[in-house]
Each structure stands twice: as C-alpha cells, then as structure tokens.
Amino acid sequence: MGVFPYDFEITSPVSPVRLFNALVVEADKVFPKAAPQAIKSVEIQGDGGPGTIIKINFAEGLPYQYVKHQVDAVDKASFSYNYSVIEGGPLGVKLEKISYENKFVAAGDGGTVCKSSMKFYTIGDCVFTEEDIKAFIQSTEVLYKGVEAYLLANPDVCN
C-alpha cells in the first residue's frame, strides 16, 4: 500500500459557522437541496461524533452509486472535521481508503478558507497520480460550490 498526501484550500464568501453547519452538522438536509442533480439522499448512522457512518447516495447517471464516510473526529468549537471514505465511490481498483482533515478558518472578509489535508491509500503498488488527485478534487469542489451557492441564496439556513 502506498500513501499519497495532498493539501489544498478553497475559499468562500460564506462564514465558517454556516459552511461547517452545512457541510458537517446538517449535511443530510443540505446536500440533497444544494446539489439535487448529484445527491439523492444522505443517511446517518450515529450521533455525528467519531464512529458515525454517513452514506451519501448519488443521483442516477453518475459514476458512483454511493459513498460511505466514517467520522474520525469533529470539533464544533474549532470548525474542524476529520473523516475517512471507507466504502463505495472511488474505492476499489486503485484506492483502499481516503482520509481527510478539514478546518474551516475565518477569512479577513468574513468568509472562509477551508484547509483540507487528504491522504489517498492505494491498493498494492498502485500509483495515484497528480491527475487522479486533481480529478477527485474537482468533484469535491463541485459539491462545495453547490453548498456555497445554496447558502448564499438562502441566508437563513445553517446559522
């Protein structure tokens, strides 16, 4: 197994508390509304803390049917959220697991900088290239930007 780390940041005009609430605390309600073309539903098994399993069911016609996340750590006070993709989605041929460490940091303009550290765990001696990583991040950004647009259009949501 190889481990391929990758760090990236994405900015948003939305405050850290609203983004954290939408992407973490209320994801089961927000994702299907923010990205109905991509996400059919979100199922949660647990209380949202470490060990909770989150299953995201994708809309028909997308490359993956679902993906399961396991919450590794969550800190509502510091807006940090760590989880691992443990089943479905891109796992199987090249990847055994993907782990994320996310922190939502206030930006000077009242918005947010989401700092993400990812680790891609490959199966056997498979190589996960920079192109693979960038394609994966693009799909993550699509959801992130969909949630951002939903929050901007609905200022009373996730406060």
N, CA and C of each residue as an Amber inpcrd file, in Angstrom:
protein
   477
   0.8530000  -1.1760000   0.0000000   0.0000000   0.0000000   0.0000000
   0.8940000   1.2330000   0.0000000   0.5110000   2.2010000  -0.8340000
   1.1730000   3.4940000  -0.8390000   0.2400000   4.5420000  -0.2630000
   0.8310000   5.6130000   0.2380000   0.0550000   6.7190000   0.7690000
   0.4740000   7.9750000   0.0180000  -0.5030000   8.6430000  -0.5730000
  -0.2440000   9.8410000  -1.3480000  -0.9550000  11.0200000  -0.6890000
  -0.1970000  11.8880000   0.0080000  -0.8110000  13.0390000   0.6750000
  -1.0200000  14.1960000  -0.3020000  -2.0210000  15.0100000  -0.0210000
  -2.2850000  16.1800000  -0.8460000  -3.0190000  17.2070000   0.0050000
  -2.5580000  18.4430000  -0.0140000  -3.1930000  19.5340000   0.7200000
  -3.7550000  20.5340000  -0.2790000  -4.9360000  21.0680000   0.0360000
  -5.4730000  22.1390000  -0.7890000  -6.3700000  23.0340000   0.0440000
  -6.6240000  24.2220000  -0.4950000  -7.5050000  25.1840000   0.1560000
  -8.5480000  25.6440000  -0.8430000  -9.7050000  25.9660000  -0.3200000
 -10.7700000  26.5360000  -1.1320000 -11.3980000  27.6540000  -0.3100000
 -11.7080000  28.7560000  -0.9650000 -12.2600000  29.9090000  -0.2580000
 -13.7460000  30.0530000  -0.5520000 -14.4170000  30.7740000   0.3440000
 -15.8460000  31.0110000   0.1970000 -16.2020000  32.3380000   0.8600000
 -17.1900000  33.0490000   0.3150000 -17.6700000  34.2590000   0.9830000
 -18.5760000  33.9510000   2.1810000 -18.9300000  32.6810000   2.3840000
 -19.8110000  32.2590000   3.4730000 -18.9850000  32.0950000   4.7540000
 -19.5660000  32.4460000   5.8880000 -18.8640000  32.3720000   7.1770000
 -18.5160000  30.9270000   7.5510000 -17.4670000  30.7420000   8.3710000
 -17.0860000  29.3870000   8.7830000 -18.2070000  28.6310000   9.4990000
 -18.9650000  29.2970000  10.3650000 -20.0120000  28.6010000  11.1060000
 -21.0890000  28.0760000  10.1590000 -21.4760000  28.8560000   9.1640000
 -22.5090000  28.4040000   8.2290000 -22.0000000  27.2740000   7.3400000
 -20.7700000  27.3980000   6.8400000 -20.2210000  26.3270000   5.9980000
 -20.0570000  25.0420000   6.7950000 -19.5310000  25.1380000   8.0070000
 -19.3500000  23.9680000   8.8530000 -20.6990000  23.3110000   9.1310000
 -21.6880000  24.1110000   9.4830000 -23.0160000  23.5570000   9.7550000
 -23.5930000  22.8640000   8.5260000 -23.4310000  23.4810000   7.3500000
 -23.9930000  22.9180000   6.1250000 -23.2570000  21.6640000   5.6730000
 -21.9350000  21.6740000   5.7490000 -21.1320000  20.5640000   5.2350000
 -20.9440000  19.4300000   6.2400000 -21.1790000  19.7170000   7.5170000
 -20.9290000  18.7080000   8.5530000 -22.1900000  18.4290000   9.3740000
 -22.6710000  19.4140000  10.0900000 -23.7410000  19.2130000  11.0640000
 -25.0790000  18.9000000  10.3940000 -25.4080000  19.6000000   9.3150000
 -26.7100000  19.4380000   8.6690000 -26.5800000  18.9000000   7.2370000
 -25.5120000  18.1810000   6.9560000 -25.2600000  17.6840000   5.5950000
 -26.4070000  16.8370000   5.0610000 -27.0260000  16.0520000   5.9240000
 -28.1140000  15.1830000   5.4640000 -29.2990000  15.9780000   4.9220000
 -29.4940000  17.1900000   5.4250000 -30.5840000  18.0420000   4.9380000
 -30.1260000  18.9310000   3.7860000 -28.9090000  19.4260000   3.8630000
 -28.4200000  20.4270000   2.9100000 -27.9780000  19.8220000   1.5830000
 -27.2150000  18.7250000   1.5950000 -26.6650000  18.1800000   0.3480000
 -27.7170000  17.9220000  -0.7230000 -28.8130000  17.2220000  -0.4170000
 -29.8100000  16.9700000  -1.4720000 -30.4640000  18.2480000  -2.0100000
 -30.5630000  19.2850000  -1.1830000 -31.1460000  20.5470000  -1.6370000
 -30.1310000  21.3700000  -2.4260000 -28.8780000  21.3330000  -2.0090000
 -27.8390000  22.1360000  -2.6500000 -27.3570000  21.5290000  -3.9620000
 -27.4290000  20.2210000  -4.0840000 -26.9360000  19.5370000  -5.2910000
 -27.8790000  18.4080000  -5.6950000 -29.1530000  18.7290000  -5.9890000
 -30.1170000  17.6640000  -6.3100000 -29.7620000  16.8830000  -7.5800000
 -28.9920000  17.4920000  -8.4640000 -28.5830000  16.7990000  -9.6790000
 -27.5330000  15.7260000  -9.3830000 -26.8990000  15.8070000  -8.2210000
 -25.8360000  14.8610000  -7.8690000 -26.1690000  13.9750000  -6.6810000
 -26.8770000  14.5080000  -5.6900000 -27.1110000  13.7650000  -4.4490000
 -28.5950000  13.5080000  -4.2480000 -28.9130000  12.2260000  -4.1610000
 -30.2970000  11.8000000  -3.9600000 -30.6730000  11.8880000  -2.4790000
 -29.7850000  11.3880000  -1.5990000 -30.0830000  11.4050000  -0.1650000
 -28.8050000  11.1720000   0.6390000 -28.9020000  11.4520000   1.9370000
 -27.8020000  11.2250000   2.8770000 -28.3800000  10.5000000   4.0820000
 -27.7490000   9.3830000   4.4550000 -28.1810000   8.5980000   5.6090000
 -27.0960000   8.6540000   6.6780000 -27.5100000   8.8400000   7.9300000
 -26.5490000   8.9280000   9.0310000 -26.8460000   7.8390000  10.0480000
 -25.8080000   7.0720000  10.4020000 -25.9010000   6.0660000  11.4600000
 -24.9690000   6.4930000  12.5810000 -25.5370000   7.0450000  13.6410000
 -24.7450000   7.5180000  14.7660000 -25.1750000   8.9170000  15.1550000
 -24.4310000   9.4880000  16.0960000 -24.7860000  10.7970000  16.6560000
 -24.0190000  11.9530000  16.0240000 -23.2360000  11.6840000  14.9710000
 -22.4440000  12.7220000  14.3170000 -21.0180000  12.7890000  14.8230000
 -20.7330000  12.1340000  15.9440000 -19.3930000  12.1240000  16.5080000
 -18.5420000  11.0150000  15.9070000 -17.3380000  10.8090000  16.4540000
 -16.4540000   9.7640000  15.9520000 -17.1540000   8.4040000  15.8880000
 -16.9300000   7.7050000  14.7810000 -17.5460000   6.4090000  14.5680000
 -18.8370000   6.4700000  13.7670000 -19.4330000   7.6460000  13.6450000
 -20.6530000   7.8020000  12.8570000 -20.3750000   7.4470000  11.4020000
 -21.3060000   6.7610000  10.7730000 -21.2100000   6.4000000   9.3640000
 -22.2000000   7.2670000   8.5870000 -21.7080000   7.9050000   7.5390000
 -22.5370000   8.7490000   6.6840000 -22.5060000   8.1630000   5.2800000
 -23.6830000   7.8180000   4.7700000 -23.7930000   7.2720000   3.4200000
 -24.4430000   8.3170000   2.5230000 -23.7280000   8.7090000   1.4860000
 -24.2310000   9.6670000   0.5120000 -24.6420000   8.8820000  -0.7300000
 -25.9240000   8.9340000  -1.0640000 -26.4690000   8.2370000  -2.2290000
 -26.5270000   9.2110000  -3.3930000 -25.8760000   8.8520000  -4.5050000
 -25.7930000   9.7400000  -5.6520000 -26.9590000   9.5310000  -6.6070000
 -27.2420000  10.5560000  -7.3780000 -28.3050000  10.5060000  -8.3800000
 -27.9290000   9.5320000  -9.4930000 -28.9420000   9.0020000 -10.1510000
 -28.7100000   8.0860000 -11.2690000 -27.9250000   8.7930000 -12.3680000
 -27.0880000   8.0260000 -13.0530000 -26.3130000   8.5680000 -14.1510000
 -24.9250000   9.0400000 -13.7620000 -24.6320000   9.0950000 -12.4700000
 -23.2940000   9.4900000 -12.0280000 -22.3940000   8.2530000 -11.9620000
 -21.0810000   8.4620000 -11.9740000 -20.1650000   7.3080000 -11.9970000
 -20.2700000   6.3800000 -10.7840000 -20.7100000   6.9080000  -9.6470000
 -20.7820000   6.1050000  -8.4250000 -22.2170000   6.0950000  -7.9010000
 -22.5960000   4.9710000  -7.2920000 -23.9300000   4.8460000  -6.7170000
 -23.9990000   5.4940000  -5.3350000 -22.9360000   5.3190000  -4.5550000
 -22.9060000   5.8700000  -3.1950000 -21.4610000   5.9340000  -2.7060000
 -21.2820000   6.5880000  -1.5630000 -20.0010000   6.6060000  -0.8640000
 -20.3090000   6.6370000   0.6340000 -19.5060000   5.9030000   1.4170000
 -19.6660000   5.9160000   2.8700000 -18.4460000   6.5650000   3.5130000
 -18.7370000   7.4620000   4.4510000 -17.7140000   8.1370000   5.2480000
 -17.8250000   7.6380000   6.6830000 -16.7020000   7.5660000   7.3590000
 -16.7010000   7.3330000   8.8010000 -16.0830000   8.5540000   9.4600000
 -16.7980000   9.1430000  10.4030000 -16.2990000  10.3080000  11.1210000
 -15.1650000   9.8580000  12.0470000 -14.0160000  10.5190000  11.9140000
 -12.8650000  10.2180000  12.7630000 -12.7820000  11.1960000  13.9370000
 -13.0810000  12.4660000  13.6780000 -13.0680000  13.4860000  14.7230000
 -13.8930000  14.6730000  14.2560000 -14.5500000  15.3220000  15.1990000
 -15.3090000  16.5300000  14.8910000 -15.1980000  17.4720000  16.0810000
 -14.8940000  18.7430000  15.7970000 -14.7770000  19.7470000  16.8530000
 -15.5610000  20.9780000  16.3990000 -16.7620000  21.1180000  16.9360000
 -17.6390000  22.2120000  16.5350000 -17.0860000  23.5670000  16.9610000
 -16.3250000  23.6140000  18.0470000 -15.7830000  24.8800000  18.5310000
 -14.6960000  25.4320000  17.6080000 -13.8890000  24.5330000  17.0260000
 -12.8010000  24.9910000  16.1480000 -13.1120000  24.7770000  14.6730000
 -14.3350000  24.3260000  14.3740000 -14.7630000  24.0690000  12.9990000
 -13.8130000  23.1150000  12.2740000 -13.4660000  22.0270000  12.9220000
 -12.6160000  21.0190000  12.2810000 -13.3810000  19.6990000  12.1900000
 -13.0760000  18.9600000  11.1290000 -13.8210000  17.7410000  10.8330000
 -12.9120000  16.7810000  10.0830000 -12.7040000  15.6110000  10.6520000
 -11.8690000  14.5920000  10.0240000 -12.7240000  13.3640000   9.7400000
 -12.5550000  12.8000000   8.5560000 -13.3080000  11.6050000   8.2060000
 -12.5390000  10.7890000   7.1840000 -12.9850000   9.5580000   7.0120000
 -12.3810000   8.6570000   6.0340000 -13.4670000   8.1130000   5.1230000
 -13.1720000   8.0480000   3.8270000 -14.0390000   7.3660000   2.8850000
 -13.7020000   5.8850000   3.0230000 -14.7020000   5.0770000   3.4060000
 -14.4330000   3.6720000   3.7210000 -15.0940000   2.6750000   2.7770000
 -16.0470000   3.1630000   1.9520000 -16.7480000   2.2390000   1.0580000
 -17.3720000   3.0290000  -0.0830000 -17.4790000   2.3790000  -1.2280000
 -18.1620000   2.9650000  -2.3750000 -17.3180000   4.0150000  -3.0750000
 -17.9830000   4.8000000  -3.9090000 -17.3200000   5.8780000  -4.6300000
 -16.0920000   5.3990000  -5.3750000 -14.9790000   6.0970000  -5.2180000
 -13.7730000   5.7810000  -5.9830000 -12.9630000   4.6060000  -5.4260000
 -13.4150000   4.0100000  -4.3360000 -12.6380000   2.9270000  -3.7330000
 -12.7970000   1.6350000  -4.5350000 -11.7480000   0.8450000  -4.5420000
 -11.8510000  -0.4720000  -5.1730000 -10.6860000  -0.8370000  -6.0570000
 -10.5200000  -0.1700000  -7.1890000  -9.4900000  -0.5600000  -8.1430000
  -8.1080000  -0.0700000  -7.7100000  -7.9990000   1.2310000  -7.4420000
  -6.7190000   1.8100000  -7.0410000  -6.6590000   2.1590000  -5.5580000
  -7.8020000   2.5560000  -5.0010000  -7.8140000   3.1030000  -3.6450000
  -8.4740000   2.1820000  -2.6300000  -7.8220000   2.0880000  -1.4820000
  -8.3690000   1.3340000  -0.3540000  -9.1540000   2.2540000   0.5780000
  -8.6540000   3.4980000   0.7520000  -9.2540000   4.4450000   1.6880000
  -8.7570000   5.8460000   1.3460000  -9.5550000   6.8360000   1.7090000
  -9.1440000   8.2330000   1.6080000  -9.4570000   8.8710000   2.9530000
  -8.4880000   9.5670000   3.5240000  -8.7640000  10.2650000   4.7850000
  -8.6140000  11.7660000   4.5780000  -9.4550000  12.5000000   5.3040000
  -9.4960000  13.9620000   5.2070000  -9.3460000  14.5770000   6.5880000
  -8.6200000  15.6790000   6.6470000  -8.6070000  16.5560000   7.8130000
  -8.9850000  17.9220000   7.2950000 -10.1210000  18.4500000   7.7480000
 -10.6400000  19.7240000   7.2620000 -10.7490000  20.7260000   8.3990000
 -10.4040000  21.9520000   8.0950000 -10.5340000  23.0400000   9.0700000
 -11.1100000  24.2440000   8.3400000 -12.1750000  24.8000000   8.8990000
 -12.8290000  25.9710000   8.3290000 -12.3400000  27.1970000   9.1080000
 -11.5570000  28.0440000   8.4390000 -10.8900000  29.1720000   9.0900000
 -11.4930000  30.4810000   8.5790000 -11.7240000  31.4150000   9.4960000
 -12.2760000  32.7150000   9.1130000 -11.2860000  33.4660000   8.2380000
 -11.8070000  34.0280000   7.1640000 -11.0160000  34.8780000   6.2810000
 -11.2700000  36.3280000   6.6740000 -10.3810000  37.2130000   6.2980000
 -10.4900000  38.6180000   6.6710000 -11.7360000  39.3090000   6.1610000
 -12.3390000  38.7940000   5.1120000 -13.5160000  39.4230000   4.5190000
 -14.8330000  38.8890000   5.0830000 -14.7680000  38.0810000   6.1430000
 -15.9690000  37.4930000   6.7310000 -16.3000000  36.1310000   6.1570000
 -15.5570000  35.7350000   5.1530000 -15.7590000  34.4290000   4.5350000
 -14.9160000  33.3630000   5.2030000 -14.6070000  32.3270000   4.4290000
 -13.9250000  31.1540000   4.9620000 -12.8240000  30.6790000   4.0280000
 -11.7750000  30.1620000   4.6380000 -10.7860000  29.3740000   3.9180000
 -10.9110000  27.9650000   4.4740000 -11.2720000  27.0100000   3.6150000
 -11.3390000  25.6130000   4.0380000 -10.0000000  24.9830000   3.7040000
  -9.2890000  24.5820000   4.7380000  -7.9860000  23.9400000   4.5720000
  -8.1890000  22.4370000   4.7010000  -7.7760000  21.7290000   3.6730000
  -8.0010000  20.2910000   3.6450000  -6.7000000  19.5540000   3.4040000
  -6.4710000  18.5550000   4.2150000  -5.3290000  17.6690000   4.0550000
  -5.8840000  16.2820000   3.7810000  -5.5070000  15.7250000   2.6370000
  -6.0400000  14.4340000   2.2230000  -4.9100000  13.4190000   2.1340000
  -5.2520000  12.1730000   2.3920000  -4.3100000  11.0690000   2.1860000
  -5.0450000   9.9920000   1.4090000  -4.4610000   9.6140000   0.2700000
  -5.0090000   8.5750000  -0.5800000  -4.2130000   7.3020000  -0.3210000
  -4.8790000   6.2600000   0.1560000  -4.2380000   4.9720000   0.4490000
  -4.5270000   4.0300000  -0.7200000  -3.4640000   3.6430000  -1.4190000
  -3.6600000   2.8190000  -2.6100000  -3.6110000   1.3300000  -2.2790000
  -4.1770000   0.5560000  -3.2020000  -4.1680000  -0.9000000  -3.0940000
  -2.8780000  -1.4070000  -3.7280000  -2.1660000  -2.2530000  -2.9890000
  -0.9220000  -2.8240000  -3.5140000   0.0580000  -1.7460000  -3.9130000
   0.6210000  -1.8970000  -5.0990000   1.6200000  -0.9320000  -5.5560000
   1.0540000   0.0530000  -6.5770000  -0.2570000   0.2130000  -6.5850000
  -0.8920000   1.1800000  -7.4930000  -0.3760000   2.5860000  -7.1840000
  -0.2920000   3.3740000  -8.2180000   0.1450000   4.7660000  -8.0790000
  -1.0610000   5.6600000  -8.3140000  -1.2520000   6.6240000  -7.4420000
  -2.3260000   7.6050000  -7.5770000  -1.6640000   8.8940000  -8.0230000
  -1.8820000   9.2820000  -9.2680000  -1.1490000  10.3880000  -9.8850000
  -1.7350000  11.7500000  -9.5200000  -0.9920000  12.7760000  -9.8510000
  -1.4510000  14.1540000  -9.6630000  -2.7410000  14.3890000 -10.4610000
  -2.8440000  13.8200000 -11.6460000  -4.0670000  13.9420000 -12.4500000
  -5.2540000  13.2730000 -11.7580000  -5.0310000  12.0970000 -11.1680000
  -6.0840000  11.4120000 -10.4160000  -6.5660000  12.2860000  -9.2630000
  -5.6150000  12.8670000  -8.5480000  -5.9390000  13.7050000  -7.3920000
  -6.7320000  14.9320000  -7.8320000  -6.2890000  15.5860000  -8.8970000
  -6.9820000  16.7940000  -9.3630000  -8.4010000  16.4800000  -9.8180000
  -8.6170000  15.3570000 -10.4800000  -9.9670000  14.9640000 -10.9040000
 -10.8420000  14.7210000  -9.6860000 -10.2810000  14.0920000  -8.6790000
 -11.0280000  13.8200000  -7.4560000 -11.4040000  15.1270000  -6.7580000
 -10.4630000  16.0650000  -6.6870000 -10.7110000  17.3400000  -6.0180000
 -11.7620000  18.1490000  -6.7750000 -11.7740000  18.0700000  -8.0920000
 -12.7910000  18.7840000  -8.8670000 -14.1930000  18.3330000  -8.4720000
 -14.3780000  17.0390000  -8.2760000 -15.7050000  16.5580000  -7.8810000
 -16.0570000  17.0380000  -6.4700000 -15.0720000  17.1390000  -5.5980000
 -15.2960000  17.6580000  -4.2470000 -15.6770000  19.1350000  -4.3060000
 -14.9850000  19.8940000  -5.1560000 -15.2640000  21.3220000  -5.2860000
 -16.6650000  21.5850000  -5.8340000 -17.1530000  20.7180000  -6.7120000
 -18.4960000  20.8880000  -7.2610000 -19.5310000  20.8580000  -6.1240000
 -19.4110000  19.9060000  -5.2260000 -20.3290000  19.8350000  -4.0880000
 -20.1620000  21.0600000  -3.1930000 -18.9240000  21.4120000  -2.8930000
 -18.6270000  22.5520000  -2.0290000 -19.2540000  23.8280000  -2.5970000
 -19.0570000  24.0630000  -3.8780000 -19.5960000  25.2730000  -4.5180000
 -21.1250000  25.2230000  -4.6000000 -21.6950000  24.0320000  -4.7450000
 -23.1460000  23.9000000  -4.7200000 -23.7170000  24.2680000  -3.3630000
 -23.0610000  23.8150000  -2.3080000 -23.4910000  24.1570000  -0.9430000
 -23.3310000  25.6570000  -0.7170000 -22.2170000  26.2120000  -1.1690000
 -21.9920000  27.6530000  -1.0360000 -23.1080000  28.4440000  -1.7250000
 -23.4350000  28.0870000  -2.9600000 -24.4860000  28.7920000  -3.6970000
 -25.8350000  28.6620000  -2.9820000 -26.1200000  27.4890000  -2.4520000
 -27.3610000  27.2660000  -1.7120000 -27.4210000  28.1740000  -0.4790000
 -26.3180000  28.2770000   0.2560000 -26.2830000  29.1160000   1.4460000
 -26.4240000  30.5970000   1.0930000 -25.7810000  31.0230000   0.0080000
 -25.8940000  32.4170000  -0.4020000 -27.3210000  32.7490000  -0.8350000
 -27.9950000  31.8110000  -1.4670000 -29.3800000  32.0200000  -1.9070000
 -30.3880000  31.8930000  -0.7650000 -29.9720000  31.2760000   0.3400000
 -30.8560000  31.0460000   1.4970000 -30.1610000  31.5330000   2.7700000
 -30.1150000  32.8260000   3.0080000 -29.3400000  33.3830000   4.1200000
 -29.7950000  32.9550000   5.5160000 -30.9810000  32.3770000   5.6500000
 -31.4680000  31.9380000   6.9670000 -31.1260000  30.4870000   7.2770000
 -30.4740000  29.8060000   6.3570000 -30.1540000  28.3750000   6.5210000
 -28.7830000  28.2230000   7.1930000 -28.7040000  27.3050000   8.1570000
 -27.4450000  26.8920000   8.8000000 -26.7500000  27.9980000   9.5910000
 -27.5180000  28.8240000  10.2290000 -26.9060000  29.8880000  11.0540000
 -26.5640000  29.3870000  12.4300000
